[in-house]
């Protein structure tokens, strides 16, 4: 891999939300969540730091949305259960 691509991956890692990272192979850049699961694959030859950052932010926002909706439904259940 060329030094320029390694530099791009390093630059992207600095911009990503906390815990997200980009791993790279000779052919693809892999965006990973803090737990190591894969968010997406990007061709290394056309790696666009802004696109990778956007995907990480969308993934983080969807995780927050999923967590808040689970919390909200749990509160509704508790509220129904204890109402008299």
VOPAGU-2260 file (C-alpha; in pm, 1 decimal, decimal comma):
REM VOPAGU-2260
SITE   aa  ch    i         X         Y         Z
SITE  UNK   A    0       0,0       0,0       0,0
SITE  UNK   A    1     128,8     342,3     -81,7
SITE  UNK   A    2     230,0     587,1     189,1
SITE  UNK   A    3     -41,0     826,5      70,8
SITE  UNK   A    4    -315,5     572,3     141,7
SITE  UNK   A    5    -175,9     498,9     487,0
SITE  UNK   A    6    -167,5     872,7     554,3
SITE  UNK   A    7    -531,6     904,7     439,7
SITE  UNK   A    8    -638,4     618,6     669,0
SITE  UNK   A    9    -454,0     779,9     961,3
SITE  UNK   A   10    -622,5    1114,8     886,9
SITE  UNK   A   11    -965,0     948,2     874,7
SITE  UNK   A   12    -907,1     771,3    1207,8
SITE  UNK   A   13    -843,1    1109,0    1372,8
SITE  UNK   A   14   -1175,3    1246,4    1240,6
SITE  UNK   A   15   -1396,6     950,0    1331,1
SITE  UNK   A   16   -1627,8     937,1    1634,5
SITE  UNK   A   17   -1471,2     790,1    1947,6
SITE  UNK   A   18   -1393,8     420,2    1911,0
SITE  UNK   A   19   -1455,6     396,9    1534,6
SITE  UNK   A   20   -1154,6     310,9    1322,2
SITE  UNK   A   21   -1046,9     232,9     967,6
SITE  UNK   A   22    -844,8     -80,4     903,7
SITE  UNK   A   23    -696,4    -128,4     560,5
SITE  UNK   A   24    -597,9    -414,0     334,1
SITE  UNK   A   25    -433,6    -379,9      -5,0
SITE  UNK   A   26    -775,8    -350,4    -171,4
SITE  UNK   A   27   -1026,5    -217,8      83,2
SITE  UNK   A   28   -1061,8      12,4     380,1
SITE  UNK   A   29   -1281,7    -134,1     653,3
SITE  UNK   A   30   -1478,2      96,5     884,2
SITE  UNK   A   31   -1527,7     -67,4    1224,1
SITE  UNK   A   32   -1738,1      14,6    1529,3
SITE  UNK   A   33   -1584,7      37,2    1876,9
SITE  UNK   A   34   -1673,4    -331,1    1934,9
SITE  UNK   A   35   -1491,0    -433,1    1615,0
SITE  UNK   A   36   -1796,4    -512,1    1402,3
SITE  UNK   A   37   -1790,9    -388,3    1043,5
SITE  UNK   A   38   -1984,4     -79,8     936,2
SITE  UNK   A   39   -1872,5     -80,6     574,1
SITE  UNK   A   40   -1608,8    -151,2     312,0
SITE  UNK   A   41   -1459,1     113,9      85,4
SITE  UNK   A   42   -1233,8      66,5    -219,4
SITE  UNK   A   43    -887,3     177,1    -113,9
SITE  UNK   A   44    -807,7     330,2    -454,0
SITE  UNK   A   45   -1097,8     575,2    -423,8
SITE  UNK   A   46   -1100,0     619,7     -45,3
SITE  UNK   A   47   -1290,3     937,4      39,8
SITE  UNK   A   48   -1238,2    1048,3     402,1
SITE  UNK   A   49   -1558,5    1254,4     403,4
SITE  UNK   A   50   -1767,9     956,8     292,0
SITE  UNK   A   51   -1617,9     730,7     558,0
SITE  UNK   A   52   -1675,5     995,3     825,6
SITE  UNK   A   53   -2037,9    1033,8     710,0
SITE  UNK   A   54   -2096,4     658,1     729,9
SITE  UNK   A   55   -1953,5     647,0    1083,2
SITE  UNK   A   56   -2171,4     939,1    1193,2
SITE  UNK   A   57   -2483,7     780,9    1039,2
SITE  UNK   A   58   -2404,8     450,8    1208,5
SITE  UNK   A   59   -2352,9     623,3    1543,0
SITE  UNK   A   60   -2677,6     820,0    1503,6
SITE  UNK   A   61   -2874,3     505,2    1417,7
SITE  UNK   A   62   -2729,2     328,9    1723,2
SITE  UNK   A   63   -2834,7     620,3    1945,1
SITE  UNK   A   64   -3180,7     617,9    1786,3
SITE  UNK   A   65   -3218,4     243,5    1841,5
SITE  UNK   A   66   -3107,9     272,9    2204,3
SITE  UNK   A   67   -3341,2     563,2    2277,0
SITE  UNK   A   68   -3640,5     388,4    2118,0
SITE  UNK   A   69   -3569,7      74,5    2324,3
SITE  UNK   A   70   -3548,3     286,6    2638,2
SITE  UNK   A   71   -3870,2     467,9    2550,0
SITE  UNK   A   72   -4061,9     143,4    2488,5
SITE  UNK   A   73   -3926,9       3,6    2816,9
SITE  UNK   A   74   -4050,0     313,8    3000,8
SITE  UNK   A   75   -4392,9     278,6    2841,0
SITE  UNK   A   76   -4409,3     -84,5    2951,2
SITE  UNK   A   77   -4308,8       3,4    3306,8
SITE  UNK   A   78   -4556,7     292,2    3309,4
SITE  UNK   A   79   -4844,8      67,2    3200,1
SITE  UNK   A   80   -4749,8    -204,2    3441,5
SITE  UNK   A   81   -4749,7      14,8    3751,1
SITE  UNK   A   82   -5044,2     240,9    3675,2
SITE  UNK   A   83   -5349,9     192,8    3891,8
